[in-house]
């Protein structure tokens, strides 16, 4: 997957997450303050793999990382 496609897919996931948070602000409380948020879409294994790799790199640098599975139907944070 090229960087442009990866960027566009993650931008879409982030936008949809922002919309979900606007609809249900409690979702934001689930993300630890200061953590790097890594979204793992269930409908795109290439993006999931690439994002996992980015998350592991951040972990190795000592960053707090929060991995979040994203369901295809919602393309945002899943219901609790």
VENKAFEN-V543961 format. One record per run of one state. SS is the DSSP state (helix for helix, strand for strand, loop for the rest). FROM is the first residue (numbers start at 0). TO is the last residue. If there is no record, write none. Layout:
ss=<SS/SS>
from=<FROM/FROM>
to=<TO/TO>
This chain:
ss=<loop/helix/loop/helix/loop/strand/loop/helix/loop/strand/loop/strand/loop>
from=<0/2/23/25/29/35/41/44/60/64/70/76/77>
to=<1/22/24/28/34/40/43/59/63/69/75/76/79>
